[in-house]
Amino acid sequence: MNALSDNAYTRGWTAIGKAIRRPRAILSISAHWFLPSTRVTAAPEPATIHDFRGFPRELYQVGYPVDGDPGLARRVQELLEPISVAADISRGLDHGTWSVLTHIFPKADIPVVQLSIDSRLPPASHYEIGQQLAPLRDEGILILGSGNLVHNLKAYAWGRQEIEPFNWALRFEQKARELMLAGKYETLIEYERLGEEASRSIPTPEHYLPFLYIIALRRAGEQIHFPVEGFDGGSVSMLAIQVGA
């Protein structure tokens, strides 16, 4: 629903779009393209996918009519060799991508390509893929990871979104922040060893893994910023993590 909302999170995303340098194109890694395959969108005009149900009709009318970038898709394939990356000409952009970009770049005038999250790979491999993608930063490409550091829908307070965050969720997010700032990425990659707070915060991996792609892009001495903060429904972290300017 954030695609339609005016709230602290969406205003924060809008501010990011105004503050950063305009990219040549965007590569998005979304929690909602999680399957046993490594794929990249290659359609010149990717569709807006409404990959959810049970929401108000207005949400299904939202479109993000952006161009794709087949050249960027080929560049991603090249950078990830020897991993076999399939070019997918039928896949569009899911809500993990467009619901955020509709606020960051509302004119939909910057090409977007989406990379799948391969469910067969361990967390360390996702971090390594992020490292392989790092040259794109010098080629004018914005890399967007769309997920949540804490994402537990079973614990979510449906209909009571204004409740205070659960203590275990707060503690895990704070621990993750400290590890990020200290550059202790190995612990973040091996998050399952962080105990009950981690297991409750990350009951399934798909919303956490985009984060590993982003911290893998950080260069020595580079700052990490948190331009958007907060929790939704007590158990979903809305923390935005920005690497670089």
Protein Blocks (a to p, Z undefined) as FASTA:
>chain_A
ZZmpccfklmmmmmmmmmmccdfbdcdddfklccdbddddfbfbdcddddbehiafklmm
pccdddddfklmmmmmmmmpcbdcdddfkbccdfklmmmmmmmmmnopaccddddddfkb
cfklmmmmmmmmmmmmmnopacdddddfbacfklpcghilmbccdfklmmmmmmmmmmmm
nopaklmmmmmlnojmlmmmmmbfklmmmmmmmmmmpcghiacddfbgcdeehiacfbdc
dedZZ
